[in-house]
Amino acid sequence: MIKRILVVVLITITTSAFAQEGNSSPYSFYGLGLSNFKGSIENQAMGGISILGDSIHTNFQNPAGFGALKLTNFTIAGSHRETNLEASGETGSTTSTTIDYLSLSFPVSKRLGFGFGLIPETSVDYEIFDGDDESLSQYSGRGGVNRAFLAAGIELFKGFRIGAEGSYNFGNIRNENIQADANQQYSVREIEQSDVSGFTYNLGAQYELTFAKKYKIYSSASFQPETSLTLENERSLQSVIYSRLDNAVVGVVDSQDFPVGDTESIIPNKYSFGLGAGQVNKWFAGGQVEFAETSNTSNRGFNIANASYEDSFKYRLGGYFVPDYNSITSYWGRVTYRLGARYEESGLLIENQSIDEFGISFGLGLPLGRGFSNANLTFEYGQRGTTTAGLVKEDFFKVGLSLSLNPLRPWFVPNKYN
């Protein structure tokens, strides 16, 4: 069945609300949907690396970074994606606009920081039509999983930090399959829906070593232990009146619910290691490798005969450059210029084809006023998938914007004047 799904004749996907349906792609059919990038807009501009501990920005990927905070940080981000799709000689396009994250982080001492927020973890968003004048199959999916997190990081001694994060994951995923036949009075709609919930955890460490007085070597590691999320499943089969003019169900004639037990979805062990070098507030370059035991992953929803999983790998390179951080005459001299690239082996196999992804990115950190607040822009071009074996290749361009605001002076820093 899924092989026919991926021979795409027409794909029409609409934009979405927060955290849900933010990754318009037929590949979001699988598992709990496509995994969204878990870092900040600033990290994304550098290929997704999370090696640095930052005194004014939030590090969503490695909780040890909270131990580097020196100012309260409120941040919110959104993005817009334009995607062109190609399969079996046919083409289509999609757009999506989402809020990517919302968080508040703050130091409680010179060495200890906390943070909490909300991030979209996965997204499901596809609508696929396959057929002719006689018969039509329509497949659609909406929803995703969100993550509410609480994290803390502490600097144990100069340059060495550790951190921990606990997250509650929640969301809803709905898949529909409509079979319409011109020779039949009614069409058949199958609906499978899952309410998703459960906890995940993440541990991290960062170490900075100064050499030649002004240069630093940075290293980082993180580990997310295997857990499972609970899926409360529902399934129904309906006789419906289907309008080909609107490509939509306009009436339900009969509906029957079928008992479906709760299931679990495994969130596999994930590991990350990074190494880089740079000069504070001047330049940085580094690389990062991530590994996940996704061979333990299973699908939810409709049975899929030709899809399987193997372990996944992600490779990231990136860095930044600031011409003159303390310039009082040149605004563009104080701008942070970021550049990065990534290559990801997702672990998803369809028709024995690995669904891989790559991206190149560029970004700007734009100072706001005379303080430490800034706006961050990211531009990314990438590809996902392949046209081999009748599958779908996606070319996408993404623009991201974040506001990183640092409005409050830490309470433990004394005033210079009474």
C-alpha positions as CSV (number, residue, x, y, z in Angstrom):
1,M,0.0,0.0,0.0
2,I,2.7,2.5,1.0
3,K,4.5,1.9,-2.4
4,R,1.5,3.4,-4.1
5,I,1.4,6.3,-1.6
6,L,4.9,7.3,-2.6
7,V,4.0,7.4,-6.3
8,V,2.8,10.9,-5.8
9,V,0.4,12.3,-8.4
10,L,-0.6,15.4,-6.4
11,I,0.4,16.6,-3.0
12,T,-1.4,19.5,-1.4
13,I,-0.4,20.4,2.2
14,T,-1.5,23.4,4.1
15,T,0.3,25.5,6.8
16,S,-0.1,24.7,10.4
17,A,-0.2,25.9,14.0
18,F,2.4,25.6,16.7
19,A,4.4,22.5,16.9
20,Q,2.0,20.4,14.9
21,E,2.3,19.7,11.1
22,G,5.4,21.7,10.7
23,N,7.3,19.5,8.3
24,S,5.2,19.1,5.2
25,S,6.5,15.8,3.7
26,P,5.1,12.4,2.7
27,Y,7.9,10.9,4.8
28,S,6.1,12.2,7.9
29,F,3.8,9.2,7.4
30,Y,6.3,7.0,9.2
31,G,6.7,6.4,12.9
32,L,5.8,9.4,15.0
33,G,6.4,11.7,12.1
34,L,9.5,13.5,11.0
35,S,11.9,14.7,13.8
36,N,12.2,18.4,13.9
37,F,15.6,20.1,14.5
38,K,15.9,20.3,18.3
39,G,18.3,23.3,18.5
40,S,18.1,27.0,18.3
41,I,18.1,29.2,15.1
42,E,21.6,30.2,16.0
43,N,22.7,26.5,16.1
44,Q,20.8,25.7,12.9
45,A,22.8,28.4,11.0
46,M,26.0,26.5,12.0
47,G,24.9,23.1,10.6
48,G,23.2,22.2,13.9
49,I,26.3,22.0,16.2
50,S,25.7,22.5,19.9
51,I,29.3,22.4,21.2
52,L,29.5,25.9,22.6
53,G,28.4,27.0,26.1
54,D,26.9,30.5,25.7
55,S,26.4,33.2,28.3
56,I,23.5,34.9,26.6
57,H,21.8,32.2,24.4
58,T,19.9,29.0,25.3
59,N,21.4,25.6,24.2
60,F,18.5,23.3,23.6
61,Q,20.6,20.3,22.6
62,N,23.0,20.0,25.5
63,P,21.7,20.9,29.0
64,A,25.3,21.5,30.2
65,G,25.1,24.8,28.4
66,F,22.7,26.2,31.1
67,G,25.7,26.3,33.4
68,A,27.3,28.9,31.1
69,L,24.4,31.4,31.3
70,K,25.2,34.8,32.8
71,L,22.0,36.6,31.8
72,T,18.3,35.8,31.7
73,N,17.3,34.7,28.2
74,F,13.8,34.7,26.7
75,T,13.7,33.4,23.2
76,I,11.1,32.6,20.6
77,A,11.6,31.4,17.0
78,G,9.6,30.7,13.9
79,S,10.4,29.4,10.4
80,H,9.0,29.2,6.9
81,R,9.8,26.4,4.5
82,E,9.2,26.1,0.7
83,T,9.5,22.5,-0.6
84,N,9.5,21.1,-4.2
85,L,8.8,17.4,-4.6
86,E,9.5,15.0,-7.4
87,A,8.4,11.4,-7.9
88,S,8.1,9.2,-11.0
89,G,8.3,12.3,-13.3
90,E,5.6,14.2,-11.4
91,T,6.2,17.3,-9.4
92,G,4.5,19.3,-6.6
93,S,5.2,21.9,-4.0
94,T,4.3,22.6,-0.4
95,T,4.7,25.4,2.1
96,S,4.7,25.4,5.9
97,T,5.1,28.2,8.6
98,T,5.6,27.3,12.2
99,I,6.6,28.5,15.6
100,D,9.8,26.5,16.4
101,Y,10.3,27.0,20.1
102,L,9.6,29.2,23.1
103,S,11.7,29.2,26.3
104,L,13.0,31.1,29.3
105,S,16.4,30.5,30.8
106,F,18.2,32.2,33.7
107,P,21.2,31.9,36.0
108,V,20.7,31.5,39.7
109,S,24.4,31.8,40.6
110,K,27.7,32.3,38.7
111,R,27.8,28.6,38.0
112,L,24.2,27.3,38.0
113,G,21.5,27.9,35.4
114,F,18.0,26.7,34.7
115,G,15.6,26.8,31.7
116,F,12.2,25.6,30.6
117,G,10.2,25.8,27.4
118,L,8.2,24.2,24.7
119,I,9.6,22.6,21.5
120,P,8.0,20.7,18.6
121,E,9.6,17.2,18.7
122,T,8.0,15.6,15.6
123,S,5.5,16.6,12.9
124,V,3.1,14.8,10.7
125,D,1.7,16.7,7.7
126,Y,0.9,15.1,4.3
127,E,-2.0,14.7,1.9
128,I,-1.6,12.4,-1.1
129,F,-3.9,11.6,-4.0
130,D,-3.3,8.5,-6.2
131,G,-5.7,7.2,-8.8
132,D,-7.6,7.9,-12.0
133,D,-11.2,8.7,-13.1
134,E,-12.4,5.2,-11.9
135,S,-10.8,4.9,-8.5
136,L,-9.0,7.2,-6.1
137,S,-7.0,6.7,-3.0
138,Q,-6.4,9.6,-0.6
139,Y,-4.0,9.4,2.3
140,S,-3.6,12.2,4.8
141,G,-2.0,12.7,8.2
142,R,-1.9,15.6,10.7
143,G,-0.4,16.2,14.1
144,G,2.8,15.6,15.9
145,V,4.5,15.4,19.3
146,N,5.5,18.4,21.4
147,R,8.1,18.5,24.2
148,A,7.9,20.6,27.4
149,F,11.3,20.6,29.1
150,L,12.9,21.6,32.3
151,A,16.7,21.7,32.3
152,A,19.6,22.6,34.6
153,G,23.4,23.0,34.1
154,I,26.2,23.6,36.5
155,E,29.9,24.5,36.1
156,L,31.7,22.1,38.5
157,F,35.1,23.7,37.9
158,K,36.5,26.2,35.4
159,G,35.6,25.2,31.9
160,F,33.8,22.0,32.8
161,R,30.0,21.8,32.9
162,I,27.4,19.1,33.2
163,G,23.6,19.3,32.8
164,A,20.4,17.3,32.8
165,E,17.0,17.7,31.2
166,G,13.7,16.1,31.8
167,S,10.9,16.4,29.2
168,Y,7.2,15.6,29.0
169,N,6.2,14.6,25.5
170,F,2.6,14.9,24.4
171,G,0.6,15.2,21.2
172,N,-1.9,13.6,18.8
173,I,-1.4,12.0,15.4
174,R,-4.2,11.2,13.0
175,N,-4.0,9.2,9.8
176,E,-6.8,8.8,7.2
177,N,-7.1,6.5,4.2
178,I,-10.0,7.1,1.8
179,Q,-10.9,4.7,-1.0
180,A,-13.3,6.1,-3.6
181,D,-14.7,4.1,-6.5
182,A,-16.8,5.8,-9.2
183,N,-18.9,2.6,-9.5
184,Q,-19.8,2.6,-5.8
185,Q,-22.4,4.8,-4.1
186,Y,-20.3,5.3,-1.0
187,S,-16.6,5.6,-0.3
188,V,-14.7,3.9,2.6
189,R,-12.7,5.9,5.1
190,E,-10.3,4.4,7.6
191,I,-9.2,6.6,10.5
192,E,-6.4,5.7,12.9
193,Q,-5.6,8.2,15.7
194,S,-3.1,8.1,18.6
195,D,-2.8,10.3,21.7
196,V,0.9,10.3,22.6
197,S,2.5,10.9,26.0
198,G,5.6,10.1,28.1
199,F,8.8,11.3,29.5
200,T,12.3,11.5,28.0
201,Y,15.7,12.6,29.5
202,N,18.9,14.1,28.3
203,L,22.3,14.3,30.0
204,G,25.2,16.5,28.8
205,A,28.7,17.7,29.4
206,Q,30.9,20.5,28.0
207,Y,34.6,21.3,28.5
208,E,36.6,24.4,27.4
209,L,40.4,24.5,27.5
210,T,42.2,27.8,27.1
211,F,45.6,27.9,25.3
212,A,47.9,30.7,24.1
213,K,45.9,33.0,26.5
214,K,43.2,33.9,24.0
215,Y,42.2,30.7,22.2
216,K,40.0,27.8,23.3
217,I,39.3,24.2,22.5
218,Y,35.7,23.2,23.0
219,S,34.4,19.7,23.5
220,S,30.9,18.4,24.2
221,A,28.9,15.1,24.7
222,S,25.3,14.3,25.4
223,F,23.3,11.1,25.9
224,Q,19.6,10.5,25.8
225,P,18.7,7.1,27.3
226,E,16.2,4.8,25.7
227,T,12.6,5.4,26.9
228,S,9.2,4.7,25.5
229,L,6.1,6.8,24.8
230,T,2.5,5.5,25.4
231,L,0.1,5.6,22.4
232,E,-3.6,5.5,23.2
233,N,-5.0,4.3,19.9
234,E,-8.4,4.5,18.2
235,R,-9.5,3.0,14.9
236,S,-12.7,3.5,13.0
237,L,-14.1,2.4,9.6
238,Q,-16.7,4.6,7.9
239,S,-19.0,4.7,4.9
240,V,-18.8,8.2,3.6
241,I,-20.0,10.5,0.8
242,Y,-16.9,11.8,-1.0
243,S,-16.7,14.9,-3.2
244,R,-14.1,14.6,-6.0
245,L,-14.7,18.3,-6.7
246,D,-13.6,19.3,-3.2
247,N,-11.4,16.3,-2.6
248,A,-13.1,16.0,0.8
249,V,-15.7,14.0,2.7
250,V,-19.0,15.8,2.7
251,G,-21.1,13.3,4.8
252,V,-20.8,10.2,7.0
253,V,-23.3,7.5,6.3
254,D,-22.2,4.9,8.8
255,S,-19.3,4.5,11.3
256,Q,-18.0,1.6,13.3
257,D,-15.3,1.8,16.0
258,F,-12.9,-1.1,16.5
259,P,-11.1,-1.8,19.8
260,V,-7.4,-1.1,19.6
261,G,-5.1,-1.6,22.6
262,D,-2.5,0.9,23.8
263,T,0.9,0.5,22.4
264,E,4.4,1.9,23.1
265,S,6.8,3.7,20.8
266,I,10.5,3.3,21.6
267,I,12.6,6.4,21.8
268,P,16.1,5.0,21.2
269,N,19.4,5.7,22.8
270,K,21.0,8.8,21.3
271,Y,24.6,9.9,21.5
272,S,26.3,13.2,20.5
273,F,30.0,14.2,20.4
274,G,31.5,17.5,19.3
275,L,34.9,19.2,19.1
276,G,35.9,22.7,18.0
277,A,38.2,25.6,18.5
278,G,38.0,29.4,18.5
279,Q,38.5,32.8,20.0
280,V,35.8,34.1,22.3
281,N,33.5,36.7,20.6
282,K,35.7,36.5,17.5
283,W,35.5,33.1,15.7
284,F,34.7,29.5,16.1
285,A,34.7,26.3,14.0
286,G,33.7,22.8,15.0
287,G,32.2,19.5,14.1
288,Q,29.7,17.1,15.7
289,V,28.6,13.5,15.2
290,E,25.3,12.1,16.4
291,F,24.3,8.5,16.6
292,A,20.9,7.0,17.4
293,E,19.9,3.3,17.8
294,T,16.8,3.8,15.5
295,S,16.9,0.2,14.4
296,N,14.7,-0.4,17.5
297,T,12.1,2.0,16.0
298,S,8.7,0.7,14.9
299,N,5.8,2.2,12.9
300,R,2.4,3.2,14.1
301,G,-0.7,3.5,12.0
302,F,-1.3,1.6,8.8
303,N,0.7,-1.6,8.3
304,I,3.8,-0.9,6.2
305,A,5.4,-3.9,4.4
306,N,8.3,-2.2,2.6
307,A,9.6,0.1,5.3
308,S,12.2,-0.7,8.0
309,Y,14.7,1.0,10.2
310,E,18.5,0.9,10.8
311,D,20.7,3.0,13.1
312,S,21.0,6.7,12.2
313,F,24.0,9.0,11.9
314,K,24.2,12.8,11.6
315,Y,27.3,14.7,10.7
316,R,27.5,18.5,11.3
317,L,30.1,21.2,10.6
318,G,29.8,24.9,11.3
319,G,31.1,28.0,12.9
320,Y,30.8,31.8,13.2
321,F,32.8,35.0,12.8
322,V,32.5,38.4,14.4
323,P,34.5,41.2,12.7
324,D,34.6,43.5,15.7
325,Y,32.5,42.6,18.7
326,N,33.1,45.8,20.6
327,S,32.9,48.2,17.7
328,I,31.1,51.5,18.5
329,T,31.3,52.8,14.9
330,S,30.2,49.9,12.8
331,Y,27.0,48.0,13.3
332,W,27.9,45.3,10.7
333,G,31.2,44.8,12.5
334,R,29.3,43.6,15.6
335,V,27.1,41.2,13.6
336,T,27.7,37.5,14.0
337,Y,28.1,35.7,10.7
338,R,27.3,31.9,10.8
339,L,27.9,29.1,8.3
340,G,27.3,25.4,8.4
341,A,26.6,22.1,6.6
342,R,25.0,18.8,7.7
343,Y,24.5,15.3,6.3
344,E,21.9,13.0,8.0
345,E,21.3,9.2,7.5
346,S,17.8,9.1,9.0
347,G,17.7,5.4,9.6
348,L,14.5,5.0,7.6
349,L,14.6,2.5,4.7
350,I,11.9,2.3,2.1
351,E,12.2,-0.2,-0.7
352,N,15.7,-0.8,0.6
353,Q,16.5,2.9,-0.1
354,S,18.0,5.0,2.7
355,I,16.1,8.3,3.2
356,D,19.0,10.6,3.8
357,E,19.1,14.4,4.1
358,F,21.7,17.2,3.7
359,G,21.6,20.9,4.2
360,I,23.8,24.0,3.9
361,S,23.1,27.0,6.0
362,F,24.0,30.6,6.6
363,G,22.9,33.0,9.3
364,L,23.2,36.4,10.9
365,G,23.1,37.4,14.5
366,L,21.9,41.0,14.6
367,P,22.4,43.1,17.7
368,L,19.4,44.9,19.1
369,G,20.3,48.2,20.8
370,R,23.3,48.5,23.1
371,G,22.6,45.5,25.2
372,F,23.1,41.8,24.6
373,S,19.7,41.0,23.0
374,N,19.7,40.1,19.3
375,A,17.7,38.8,16.4
376,N,18.9,35.8,14.5
377,L,18.3,34.9,10.9
378,T,19.0,31.6,9.2
379,F,18.7,30.5,5.6
380,E,19.0,26.8,4.7
381,Y,18.9,24.9,1.4
382,G,18.6,21.1,1.6
383,Q,17.4,17.9,0.0
384,R,15.7,14.8,1.4
385,G,15.0,11.4,-0.1
386,T,15.5,10.0,-3.6
387,T,13.5,9.3,-6.8
388,T,14.9,5.8,-7.0
389,A,12.3,3.0,-6.7
390,G,9.5,5.5,-7.3
391,L,10.2,7.4,-4.1
392,V,10.0,11.1,-3.4
393,K,12.9,13.6,-3.5
394,E,12.4,16.9,-1.7
395,D,14.3,20.1,-2.4
396,F,13.6,22.7,0.3
397,F,14.5,26.3,1.3
398,K,14.0,27.4,4.8
399,V,14.1,30.8,6.5
400,G,14.2,31.0,10.3
401,L,14.0,34.0,12.6
402,S,14.5,34.1,16.4
403,L,14.4,36.8,19.0
404,S,16.9,36.3,21.9
405,L,16.2,38.8,24.6
406,N,18.3,39.4,27.7
407,P,16.4,41.9,29.7
408,L,17.4,41.2,33.3
409,R,20.7,41.7,35.2
410,P,21.5,38.6,37.3
411,W,20.7,39.1,40.9
412,F,24.1,37.9,42.1
413,V,26.0,40.7,40.2
414,P,26.2,43.8,42.6
415,N,25.4,47.3,41.4
416,K,28.5,49.5,40.8
417,Y,26.8,52.5,42.3
418,N,24.4,53.1,45.1
